[in-house]
Amino acid sequence: MKHLTTRQLVELSLYAALIFISVQFLRIPLGTQFVHFGNALVVVAVLLYSSR
């Protein structure tokens, strides 16, 4: 298992909070469903943090 530094843990938790906020509050209603930016932020997080 990979050990993370405190800085990396803080960055990841802030990014998780950003994803939560984008899913809960930045919604675009389309009929009975909605579109949000959370999925795009998850993809960016995976691309950023998978190479570390």
N, C-alpha and C positions, 0 to 999 in steps of 0.2 A: 504494500500500500504506500502511496506517495504521501509524504509529509508536506503540508502547506505552511507557509510562513503566515504571520499575523496579517501582514499587508495583503497577501493573496486572499485570505479569508474575508477581510473587510471588503476588498474589491468584489468578490463573488457575492457577498451578502447585499451590497449596494446594487449590484446588477440584478439580483433576484427581486429586490424592492422595486426597481425601475420596471421590471417585467410585470410585477403585480399591479402597479399603478397603471401601466398601459393597458392591461387587460380589463381592469375594473372601471377606469374613468375615461379612457380615450377610445370610445366605441363609436363606430359609424353604423347607424341602423339601416338595414336593407330589408324592408318588409318585416317578417317575423323573426329574422336572424340579425346578426350584427357582425361586422368585421373589426378586428382589433390588430394592433401592432405587436402584440406579445409573441406571436409565432416568429416574426422576423427577428425580434430581439433574442429569442432563444437560439436561432440559427447563428446569429452573430456571436453570441456567447460561446457556443460550441466551437466555432472557427477560431475565436481568440484564445480560448483556454485549453483546447485539445493539444496544442503544440507545446505547452509548457511542461 
